[in-house]
């Protein structure tokens, strides 16, 4: 007894010791995990099972709707075909019963893509000429009355239905087997068996044909192929691949006979069968005229309930347990049915003629179950990980606030970003440690500020030093020795443009130059002229935007004395003045429609007629046109003639914007600084590194022209021989010019080792919406919302009728104000809102 008690106490002590050991090792976070994870996992599993049950029900509903829609679509397609047959039969009955006329009409119907009818037969009640037309092998054959005895069933037997027919009514038959004598080259006594569906109507007779019966038939295979079509990948309802489960449809009449089932759609001539439809049914196989027909016994309640619903014009669907054990992974299938109605009496109320039954099997519920299981495993694993992380984090907050202090210190990656630590914890030790660390941070930050001030001073001194432009001056000397010295610049864009200039100069064709304002379009035109065969002849430049319509016409074509009241003498226009040379038309987009028409005529014929003159004068002049806008946009707006555009655009040259060739800014600055020295009467002017950096980082909306004006202004206003950054005045540059300062002490760098300019971060312009015009104020909220705008969109935002040049001016003003930045060029130009 004592030994047993001692053993129990020892076991209890061991368990207590293990529990205590685990508790000490796990700590608070481990305890929370052990307490929370099991119930959370259980809740997730129960929730997942409930959600799967609900989703499975809704998947079944969706599948039922899909199967029912499929069944109704097949029934509707069969109804449509039968209704076409009915309409065509009534059409034939309203015509002549002459064999040749009916044959021609039948051929047109068959060959026009309608139903492929098999036979059309006319049997008069008395007198007249009976005949039968048979469609076989793409031909319409006529079977005379004397061969009717060879036809099965005999067409004369159909006269028994004449008492049940009325004019305008159509009576359908069941599927019947017909035998026709259709001889061929190899067999004169050949017979063709075909199972058909016949439609009968009454023919009231006319002047040439007595009353009788007229019937039209369609092959049962053609109706069967409709079911096969809807069960294939060619179906109009085929929207996604399906599993290889057995699914089929079959057609039955209102007496419950299964007449045929769907087959492989690629085998349209297969015999009519019902072997799939009659599986798991017992009943009667075969009936008169149709050996494949099958009629289940009355004990198959589900089938006969469907037949009764079809007789009453109803559709339905049932989910049935699948008895094919081992042949399918699914355990049930859908049994869907719909009536096929026929409008035989021409009224709005059809009568059921038969029905379509669709048997469908789907693996979707099983796949959904597996997917749901996968999701449950993923969610459970994720929940375990998430709860573990939350417990770990929460326990850390509760038990070890010192970790937060260490994390804060570790996060101080940069001296500039150091901030004093303020932790939401209490306690004498934590507070004391936090204060000590903050004292160190304040001292470090003070030293960082002092170092930054010294660095800024050194940088400012360096920026005011003379930039080394030796390489740029050497490049200028090389450019002066090049074939086109008047074009200053290097790099791919300028090199490609120079090549295009030389190519254009070698041929005597018109040239079209496009580019932004200030990119040197006239300079390119003069270069083309100077290197062409016309170099020794005149170069005449006309700015189309500077003259109104009448003055521009007079400037271009001239006038004769007395052409108008102020025409005291003859005047030669630009075309005549430039005869043998080059005529440069700048801002061609500004020409009015009348001027464009006159230019088109002159360019096409190279003949002009001065104002007031009756004689045309031939001119030999090369046209170079230039524009700073997107001409195709103007063509879309019908403000520029498309034919004139393509007359001028024989050779096209684009002048690159200055912001796209920033490597040439130092070179151009040196070149134009030399010119500005002569203009300002100065000598030995140079740029500082800061000034050159400011020029390079500016976007130059005015391109080279703006650069020339900027350099000239700086040369005039410079206080010393070195132009400083503050003396470079740019658009929207509100920095006041600094007072002259003494030259800085030379630094350790020399002119040979220092870069020509410092790489400075681009300064963001100070956005300003002050003094916007009414159009800009109206459009600005919409532009901010869209984040970007094109020139065409801006025109639509304002009024839709804003001139192109005005829209471009407004957008460029936005750019100058620092509200927008221009991206792209040509038709792809966009203006994006500057992100602050």
Secondary structure as GFF3:
##gff-version 3
##sequence-region A 1 836
A	DSSP	alpha_helix	2	93	.	.	.	ID=ss1
A	DSSP	alpha_helix	99	111	.	.	.	ID=ss2
A	DSSP	beta_strand	117	124	.	.	.	ID=ss3
A	DSSP	beta_strand	131	136	.	.	.	ID=ss4
A	DSSP	beta_strand	139	144	.	.	.	ID=ss5
A	DSSP	three_ten_helix	145	150	.	.	.	ID=ss6
A	DSSP	three_ten_helix	155	164	.	.	.	ID=ss7
A	DSSP	beta_strand	170	181	.	.	.	ID=ss8
A	DSSP	beta_strand	191	203	.	.	.	ID=ss9
A	DSSP	beta_strand	212	219	.	.	.	ID=ss10
A	DSSP	alpha_helix	220	230	.	.	.	ID=ss11
A	DSSP	beta_strand	248	253	.	.	.	ID=ss12
A	DSSP	beta_strand	258	261	.	.	.	ID=ss13
A	DSSP	beta_strand	283	287	.	.	.	ID=ss14
A	DSSP	beta_strand	290	296	.	.	.	ID=ss15
A	DSSP	alpha_helix	301	311	.	.	.	ID=ss16
A	DSSP	beta_strand	316	321	.	.	.	ID=ss17
A	DSSP	beta_strand	332	342	.	.	.	ID=ss18
A	DSSP	beta_strand	351	360	.	.	.	ID=ss19
A	DSSP	alpha_helix	364	399	.	.	.	ID=ss20
A	DSSP	alpha_helix	402	410	.	.	.	ID=ss21
A	DSSP	three_ten_helix	415	417	.	.	.	ID=ss22
A	DSSP	alpha_helix	428	463	.	.	.	ID=ss23
A	DSSP	alpha_helix	470	480	.	.	.	ID=ss24
A	DSSP	alpha_helix	492	506	.	.	.	ID=ss25
A	DSSP	beta_strand	511	514	.	.	.	ID=ss26
A	DSSP	alpha_helix	521	530	.	.	.	ID=ss27
A	DSSP	beta_strand	539	543	.	.	.	ID=ss28
A	DSSP	three_ten_helix	544	546	.	.	.	ID=ss29
A	DSSP	alpha_helix	549	557	.	.	.	ID=ss30
A	DSSP	beta_strand	558	559	.	.	.	ID=ss31
A	DSSP	beta_strand	571	572	.	.	.	ID=ss32
A	DSSP	alpha_helix	574	577	.	.	.	ID=ss33
A	DSSP	beta_strand	582	586	.	.	.	ID=ss34
A	DSSP	three_ten_helix	588	590	.	.	.	ID=ss35
A	DSSP	alpha_helix	593	605	.	.	.	ID=ss36
A	DSSP	beta_strand	607	608	.	.	.	ID=ss37
A	DSSP	beta_strand	617	618	.	.	.	ID=ss38
A	DSSP	beta_strand	622	627	.	.	.	ID=ss39
A	DSSP	alpha_helix	631	636	.	.	.	ID=ss40
A	DSSP	alpha_helix	642	648	.	.	.	ID=ss41
A	DSSP	beta_strand	651	654	.	.	.	ID=ss42
A	DSSP	three_ten_helix	658	660	.	.	.	ID=ss43
A	DSSP	three_ten_helix	662	664	.	.	.	ID=ss44
A	DSSP	alpha_helix	665	680	.	.	.	ID=ss45
A	DSSP	beta_strand	686	687	.	.	.	ID=ss46
A	DSSP	alpha_helix	689	697	.	.	.	ID=ss47
A	DSSP	alpha_helix	703	717	.	.	.	ID=ss48
A	DSSP	beta_strand	722	723	.	.	.	ID=ss49
A	DSSP	three_ten_helix	725	727	.	.	.	ID=ss50
A	DSSP	alpha_helix	774	786	.	.	.	ID=ss51
A	DSSP	beta_strand	788	789	.	.	.	ID=ss52
A	DSSP	alpha_helix	791	798	.	.	.	ID=ss53
A	DSSP	alpha_helix	804	816	.	.	.	ID=ss54
A	DSSP	beta_strand	820	823	.	.	.	ID=ss55
A	DSSP	three_ten_helix	826	828	.	.	.	ID=ss56
A	DSSP	beta_strand	830	833	.	.	.	ID=ss57
###
